[in-house]
Amino acid sequence: MPAQQHLPARPAVEKDRRGAAPVVVVNGSARSAPRDYTVRGADPGLFTLDGASAIVVHGATNQLVTAASPAEPGEAVVFYATGLGAVDRAQ
């Protein structure tokens, strides 16, 4: 895999673990050498459509907020994010 590509992964670590964690990439029967990566409590980022503009949708319709369809003052909008860290969800 070329170095500039990303490998989507979900590490199997406890949610409260911080510091270095060894990562091994497995592809079929091939295994990489372990490499330590830093596990942080949070590393937030917003999902984008074009690598620059965040995905934001109207809360009531789930349609994209755009220049042609802007959010109105007081309207609920939804941002799609990742890496927010440990959260408590309403059950």
Secondary structure, DSSP 8 states (H G I E B T S, - for coil): --TTS---------TT--EEEEE--EETTEE---EEEEE-S---EE-BSSSSSB-EEETTT--B--SSS---TT--EEE-EE---S-----
